[in-house]
Amino acid sequence: MDRPFIIGVFTNEHDILGAVKETRSSGYDIYDVFTPYAVHGLDEAMGLKPSRLTYVCFLFALLGLLTAIITQFWIGSIDWPLNVGGKPFNSLPAYLPVAFELTVLFGGLGVVFVMLLRSRLYPGKKELSFHPRVSDDRFVLVIEVSDAVMDEDVVRPLWENYSVEEVKRIVEMA
């Protein structure tokens, strides 16, 4: 199934912020906004919810911490106990460096993998490029066409106040 989009190309971040707010207040569905760098306030303007990746990171970090503590306790106290200098077999301070490292490792790698899966970014994925200069110096606002009546002429007056450089309709081939 082909999906039609209308894109607006802007030259600076203030124009894209204003256009996003105006587009949302007019009731259009914003597909995405592409910028060459992070724009402060864009996520609020788009109405995006806060990311839940912080909870995912916490869960993976907790898994790393538990893995380190349980593995070291099992190796040092049950599987291969060694009496070194009269220290107890289950000495928690000796476990801390490895526990810290595995906490950071599991948290970092876990959040990266979940983010890539959630974003559906995988090797070989073909992605629609909305504008050739979006990674250089242009800001692109993409809205989904919801009905047959909606075209560039309907949206252009909405964006004229924000110095829109180009408005065009493109179709994603399925």
MARZATOR-914938 format. One record per residue (C-alpha): residue number from 0; residue in three letters; x, y, z; chain. Coordinates in Angstrom, 2 decimals. Each point is the difference from the previous one (the first is absolute). Example, Ala and Ser with C-alpha at 12.3 -4.5 7.8 and 13.67 -1.06 7.14 Angstrom:
2
pt pos: 0, code: Ala, px: 12.30, py: -4.50, pz: 7.80, unit: A
pt pos: 1, code: Ser, px: 1.37, py: 3.44, pz: -0.66, unit: A
***
This chain:
174
pt pos: 0, code: Met, px: 0.00, py: 0.00, pz: 0.00, unit: A
pt pos: 1, code: Asp, px: 1.37, py: 3.42, pz: -0.95, unit: A
pt pos: 2, code: Arg, px: 0.10, py: 2.65, pz: 2.70, unit: A
pt pos: 3, code: Pro, px: -0.15, py: 3.65, pz: -1.10, unit: A
pt pos: 4, code: Phe, px: 1.76, py: 2.74, pz: 1.97, unit: A
pt pos: 5, code: Ile, px: 0.26, py: 3.76, pz: -0.25, unit: A
pt pos: 6, code: Ile, px: 3.35, py: 1.46, pz: 0.97, unit: A
pt pos: 7, code: Gly, px: 1.00, py: 3.53, pz: 0.85, unit: A
pt pos: 8, code: Val, px: 3.65, py: 1.06, pz: -0.15, unit: A
pt pos: 9, code: Phe, px: 1.18, py: 2.79, pz: 2.31, unit: A
pt pos: 10, code: Thr, px: 3.37, py: 1.75, pz: 0.40, unit: A
pt pos: 11, code: Asn, px: 0.23, py: 0.64, pz: 3.74, unit: A
pt pos: 12, code: Glu, px: -1.09, py: -1.54, pz: 3.28, unit: A
pt pos: 13, code: His, px: -2.30, py: 2.84, pz: 1.08, unit: A
pt pos: 14, code: Asp, px: -2.09, py: -0.42, pz: -3.14, unit: A
pt pos: 15, code: Ile, px: -0.28, py: -3.76, pz: 0.42, unit: A
pt pos: 16, code: Leu, px: -1.09, py: 0.39, pz: 3.64, unit: A
pt pos: 17, code: Gly, px: -2.70, py: 2.48, pz: -0.94, unit: A
pt pos: 18, code: Ala, px: -1.16, py: -2.10, pz: -2.93, unit: A
pt pos: 19, code: Val, px: -0.24, py: -3.13, pz: 2.16, unit: A
pt pos: 20, code: Lys, px: -2.08, py: 1.81, pz: 2.62, unit: A
pt pos: 21, code: Glu, px: -2.26, py: 1.50, pz: -2.68, unit: A
pt pos: 22, code: Thr, px: -0.41, py: -3.37, pz: -1.76, unit: A
pt pos: 23, code: Arg, px: -0.92, py: -1.80, pz: 3.23, unit: A
pt pos: 24, code: Ser, px: -2.46, py: 2.70, pz: 1.03, unit: A
pt pos: 25, code: Ser, px: -1.66, py: -0.28, pz: -3.43, unit: A
pt pos: 26, code: Gly, px: -0.61, py: -3.71, pz: 0.59, unit: A
pt pos: 27, code: Tyr, px: 2.36, py: -1.55, pz: -2.54, unit: A
pt pos: 28, code: Asp, px: 1.84, py: -3.24, pz: 0.82, unit: A
pt pos: 29, code: Ile, px: 3.74, py: 0.59, pz: 0.10, unit: A
pt pos: 30, code: Tyr, px: 1.85, py: -3.05, pz: -1.28, unit: A
pt pos: 31, code: Asp, px: 3.45, py: 1.26, pz: 1.01, unit: A
pt pos: 32, code: Val, px: 2.34, py: 2.99, pz: 0.04, unit: A
pt pos: 33, code: Phe, px: 3.53, py: -0.38, pz: -1.36, unit: A
pt pos: 34, code: Thr, px: 2.71, py: 2.42, pz: 1.10, unit: A
pt pos: 35, code: Pro, px: 3.78, py: 0.14, pz: -0.52, unit: A
pt pos: 36, code: Tyr, px: 0.52, py: 0.44, pz: 3.76, unit: A
pt pos: 37, code: Ala, px: -2.05, py: -0.25, pz: 3.18, unit: A
pt pos: 38, code: Val, px: -2.51, py: 2.84, pz: 0.36, unit: A
pt pos: 39, code: His, px: -0.88, py: 0.98, pz: 3.56, unit: A
pt pos: 40, code: Gly, px: -3.75, py: -0.14, pz: 0.62, unit: A
pt pos: 41, code: Leu, px: -0.86, py: -1.97, pz: -3.13, unit: A
pt pos: 42, code: Asp, px: -1.19, py: -3.08, pz: 1.90, unit: A
pt pos: 43, code: Glu, px: -2.42, py: 2.11, pz: 2.05, unit: A
pt pos: 44, code: Ala, px: -1.19, py: 1.78, pz: -3.14, unit: A
pt pos: 45, code: Met, px: -0.67, py: -3.37, pz: -1.68, unit: A
pt pos: 46, code: Gly, px: -1.85, py: -1.25, pz: 3.08, unit: A
pt pos: 47, code: Leu, px: 2.33, py: -2.95, pz: 0.55, unit: A
pt pos: 48, code: Lys, px: -0.14, py: -1.81, pz: 3.31, unit: A
pt pos: 49, code: Pro, px: 3.16, py: -0.37, pz: 2.08, unit: A
pt pos: 50, code: Ser, px: 2.11, py: -2.99, pz: -0.92, unit: A
pt pos: 51, code: Arg, px: -0.35, py: -3.20, pz: 1.99, unit: A
pt pos: 52, code: Leu, px: 3.57, py: -1.02, pz: -0.81, unit: A
pt pos: 53, code: Thr, px: 1.08, py: 1.20, pz: 3.46, unit: A
pt pos: 54, code: Tyr, px: -2.05, py: -2.80, pz: 1.54, unit: A
pt pos: 55, code: Val, px: 1.46, py: -2.50, pz: -2.45, unit: A
pt pos: 56, code: Cys, px: 3.50, py: 1.20, pz: 0.89, unit: A
pt pos: 57, code: Phe, px: -0.76, py: -0.39, pz: 3.71, unit: A
pt pos: 58, code: Leu, px: -1.29, py: -3.55, pz: -0.48, unit: A
pt pos: 59, code: Phe, px: 3.02, py: -1.05, pz: -2.06, unit: A
pt pos: 60, code: Ala, px: 2.36, py: 1.63, pz: 2.53, unit: A
pt pos: 61, code: Leu, px: -1.74, py: -1.85, pz: 2.81, unit: A
pt pos: 62, code: Leu, px: 0.35, py: -3.23, pz: -1.97, unit: A
pt pos: 63, code: Gly, px: 3.73, py: 0.70, pz: -0.41, unit: A
pt pos: 64, code: Leu, px: 0.42, py: 0.69, pz: 3.71, unit: A
pt pos: 65, code: Leu, px: -1.83, py: -3.19, pz: 0.99, unit: A
pt pos: 66, code: Thr, px: 1.96, py: -2.02, pz: -2.56, unit: A
pt pos: 67, code: Ala, px: 3.30, py: 1.25, pz: 1.39, unit: A
pt pos: 68, code: Ile, px: -0.87, py: -0.53, pz: 3.67, unit: A
pt pos: 69, code: Ile, px: -1.57, py: -3.44, pz: -0.47, unit: A
pt pos: 70, code: Thr, px: 2.75, py: -1.25, pz: -2.31, unit: A
pt pos: 71, code: Gln, px: 2.83, py: 1.18, pz: 2.25, unit: A
pt pos: 72, code: Phe, px: -1.69, py: -1.39, pz: 3.10, unit: A
pt pos: 73, code: Trp, px: -0.58, py: -3.37, pz: -1.66, unit: A
pt pos: 74, code: Ile, px: 3.57, py: -0.23, pz: -1.33, unit: A
pt pos: 75, code: Gly, px: 1.71, py: 1.28, pz: 3.16, unit: A
pt pos: 76, code: Ser, px: -2.10, py: -1.75, pz: 2.62, unit: A
pt pos: 77, code: Ile, px: -1.48, py: -3.15, pz: -1.54, unit: A
pt pos: 78, code: Asp, px: 1.77, py: -1.14, pz: -3.17, unit: A
pt pos: 79, code: Trp, px: 3.63, py: 0.95, pz: 0.65, unit: A
pt pos: 80, code: Pro, px: 0.52, py: 1.36, pz: 3.52, unit: A
pt pos: 81, code: Leu, px: 3.53, py: 1.19, pz: 0.73, unit: A
pt pos: 82, code: Asn, px: 1.22, py: 1.11, pz: 3.39, unit: A
pt pos: 83, code: Val, px: 2.17, py: 3.03, pz: -0.83, unit: A
pt pos: 84, code: Gly, px: 1.47, py: 1.69, pz: 3.06, unit: A
pt pos: 85, code: Gly, px: -2.81, py: -1.19, pz: 2.25, unit: A
pt pos: 86, code: Lys, px: -2.66, py: 2.10, pz: -1.76, unit: A
pt pos: 87, code: Pro, px: -3.53, py: -1.33, pz: -0.05, unit: A
pt pos: 88, code: Phe, px: -1.18, py: -1.76, pz: -3.16, unit: A
pt pos: 89, code: Asn, px: -2.90, py: 2.39, pz: -0.56, unit: A
pt pos: 90, code: Ser, px: 1.71, py: 3.36, pz: 0.49, unit: A
pt pos: 91, code: Leu, px: -2.25, py: 2.65, pz: -1.57, unit: A
pt pos: 92, code: Pro, px: 2.63, py: 2.77, pz: -0.34, unit: A
pt pos: 93, code: Ala, px: 2.01, py: -2.26, pz: -2.30, unit: A
pt pos: 94, code: Tyr, px: -3.03, py: -0.30, pz: -2.28, unit: A
pt pos: 95, code: Leu, px: -0.55, py: 3.75, pz: -0.49, unit: A
pt pos: 96, code: Pro, px: 2.36, py: 0.77, pz: -2.94, unit: A
pt pos: 97, code: Val, px: -1.36, py: -2.80, pz: -2.17, unit: A
pt pos: 98, code: Ala, px: -3.57, py: 0.77, pz: 1.09, unit: A
pt pos: 99, code: Phe, px: 0.41, py: 3.65, pz: -1.00, unit: A
pt pos: 100, code: Glu, px: 1.48, py: -0.90, pz: -3.39, unit: A
pt pos: 101, code: Leu, px: -2.73, py: -2.51, pz: -0.84, unit: A
pt pos: 102, code: Thr, px: -2.68, py: 2.45, pz: 1.13, unit: A
pt pos: 103, code: Val, px: 1.28, py: 2.63, pz: -2.43, unit: A
pt pos: 104, code: Leu, px: 0.59, py: -2.54, pz: -2.80, unit: A
pt pos: 105, code: Phe, px: -3.45, py: -1.63, pz: 0.21, unit: A
pt pos: 106, code: Gly, px: -1.75, py: 3.37, pz: 0.34, unit: A
pt pos: 107, code: Gly, px: 1.79, py: 1.55, pz: -2.97, unit: A
pt pos: 108, code: Leu, px: -0.22, py: -2.93, pz: -2.38, unit: A
pt pos: 109, code: Gly, px: -3.56, py: -0.86, pz: 1.01, unit: A
pt pos: 110, code: Val, px: -1.32, py: 3.50, pz: -0.66, unit: A
pt pos: 111, code: Val, px: 1.78, py: 0.15, pz: -3.38, unit: A
pt pos: 112, code: Phe, px: -1.48, py: -3.31, pz: -1.15, unit: A
pt pos: 113, code: Val, px: -3.51, py: 0.87, pz: 1.20, unit: A
pt pos: 114, code: Met, px: 0.21, py: 3.43, pz: -1.68, unit: A
pt pos: 115, code: Leu, px: 1.08, py: -1.56, pz: -3.29, unit: A
pt pos: 116, code: Leu, px: -2.77, py: -2.61, pz: 0.19, unit: A
pt pos: 117, code: Arg, px: -2.63, py: 2.57, pz: 1.00, unit: A
pt pos: 118, code: Ser, px: 1.06, py: 2.36, pz: -2.80, unit: A
pt pos: 119, code: Arg, px: 0.01, py: -2.91, pz: -2.46, unit: A
pt pos: 120, code: Leu, px: 3.56, py: 0.81, pz: -1.00, unit: A
pt pos: 121, code: Tyr, px: 1.66, py: -3.08, pz: -1.31, unit: A
pt pos: 122, code: Pro, px: 2.64, py: -0.70, pz: -2.66, unit: A
pt pos: 123, code: Gly, px: -1.26, py: 0.22, pz: -3.56, unit: A
pt pos: 124, code: Lys, px: -3.16, py: 1.95, pz: 0.80, unit: A
pt pos: 125, code: Lys, px: -1.08, py: 2.27, pz: -2.85, unit: A
pt pos: 126, code: Glu, px: -1.15, py: 3.34, pz: 1.31, unit: A
pt pos: 127, code: Leu, px: -1.79, py: 2.70, pz: -1.93, unit: A
pt pos: 128, code: Ser, px: 2.16, py: 3.12, pz: -0.33, unit: A
pt pos: 129, code: Phe, px: -2.29, py: 2.99, pz: 0.16, unit: A
pt pos: 130, code: His, px: 2.54, py: 2.64, pz: -1.08, unit: A
pt pos: 131, code: Pro, px: 3.64, py: -0.28, pz: -1.13, unit: A
pt pos: 132, code: Arg, px: 1.25, py: 2.89, pz: 2.20, unit: A
pt pos: 133, code: Val, px: -1.70, py: -0.98, pz: 3.24, unit: A
pt pos: 134, code: Ser, px: 3.27, py: -1.20, pz: 1.52, unit: A
pt pos: 135, code: Asp, px: 1.86, py: 3.14, pz: -1.14, unit: A
pt pos: 136, code: Asp, px: -1.94, py: 3.17, pz: 0.72, unit: A
pt pos: 137, code: Arg, px: -3.74, py: -0.43, pz: -0.59, unit: A
pt pos: 138, code: Phe, px: -2.87, py: -0.77, pz: 2.36, unit: A
pt pos: 139, code: Val, px: -2.79, py: -2.19, pz: -1.37, unit: A
pt pos: 140, code: Leu, px: -3.51, py: -0.33, pz: 1.40, unit: A
pt pos: 141, code: Val, px: -1.89, py: -3.05, pz: -1.29, unit: A
pt pos: 142, code: Ile, px: -3.76, py: -0.41, pz: 0.39, unit: A
pt pos: 143, code: Glu, px: -2.09, py: -2.97, pz: -1.03, unit: A
pt pos: 144, code: Val, px: -2.70, py: 0.55, pz: -2.58, unit: A
pt pos: 145, code: Ser, px: -3.22, py: -1.09, pz: 1.69, unit: A
pt pos: 146, code: Asp, px: -2.49, py: 0.50, pz: -2.83, unit: A
pt pos: 147, code: Ala, px: -0.13, py: 0.58, pz: -3.74, unit: A
pt pos: 148, code: Val, px: -0.88, py: 3.69, pz: 0.39, unit: A
pt pos: 149, code: Met, px: 3.20, py: 0.81, pz: 1.86, unit: A
pt pos: 150, code: Asp, px: 2.78, py: 1.30, pz: -2.24, unit: A
pt pos: 151, code: Glu, px: 2.85, py: 2.52, pz: -0.04, unit: A
pt pos: 152, code: Asp, px: -2.35, py: 2.94, pz: -0.60, unit: A
pt pos: 153, code: Val, px: -1.84, py: -0.71, pz: 3.26, unit: A
pt pos: 154, code: Val, px: 3.17, py: -0.12, pz: 2.11, unit: A
pt pos: 155, code: Arg, px: 2.10, py: 2.71, pz: -1.68, unit: A
pt pos: 156, code: Pro, px: -1.93, py: 2.97, pz: 1.51, unit: A
pt pos: 157, code: Leu, px: 0.50, py: -1.56, pz: 3.43, unit: A
pt pos: 158, code: Trp, px: 3.78, py: 0.05, pz: -0.43, unit: A
pt pos: 159, code: Glu, px: 0.42, py: 3.28, pz: -1.93, unit: A
pt pos: 160, code: Asn, px: 0.46, py: 1.97, pz: 3.25, unit: A
pt pos: 161, code: Tyr, px: 3.02, py: -2.18, pz: 0.82, unit: A
pt pos: 162, code: Ser, px: 2.05, py: 0.55, pz: -3.18, unit: A
pt pos: 163, code: Val, px: -0.67, py: -3.38, pz: -1.54, unit: A
pt pos: 164, code: Glu, px: 2.48, py: -0.60, pz: -2.80, unit: A
pt pos: 165, code: Glu, px: -1.72, py: -2.88, pz: -1.73, unit: A
pt pos: 166, code: Val, px: -3.30, py: -1.90, pz: 0.33, unit: A
pt pos: 167, code: Lys, px: -0.53, py: -3.19, pz: -1.95, unit: A
pt pos: 168, code: Arg, px: -1.85, py: -3.28, pz: 0.04, unit: A
pt pos: 169, code: Ile, px: 1.91, py: -3.28, pz: -0.07, unit: A
pt pos: 170, code: Val, px: -1.14, py: -3.60, pz: 0.07, unit: A
pt pos: 171, code: Glu, px: 1.66, py: -2.86, pz: 1.87, unit: A
pt pos: 172, code: Met, px: -0.16, py: -3.17, pz: -2.03, unit: A
pt pos: 173, code: Ala, px: -0.78, py: -3.10, pz: 2.04, unit: A
***
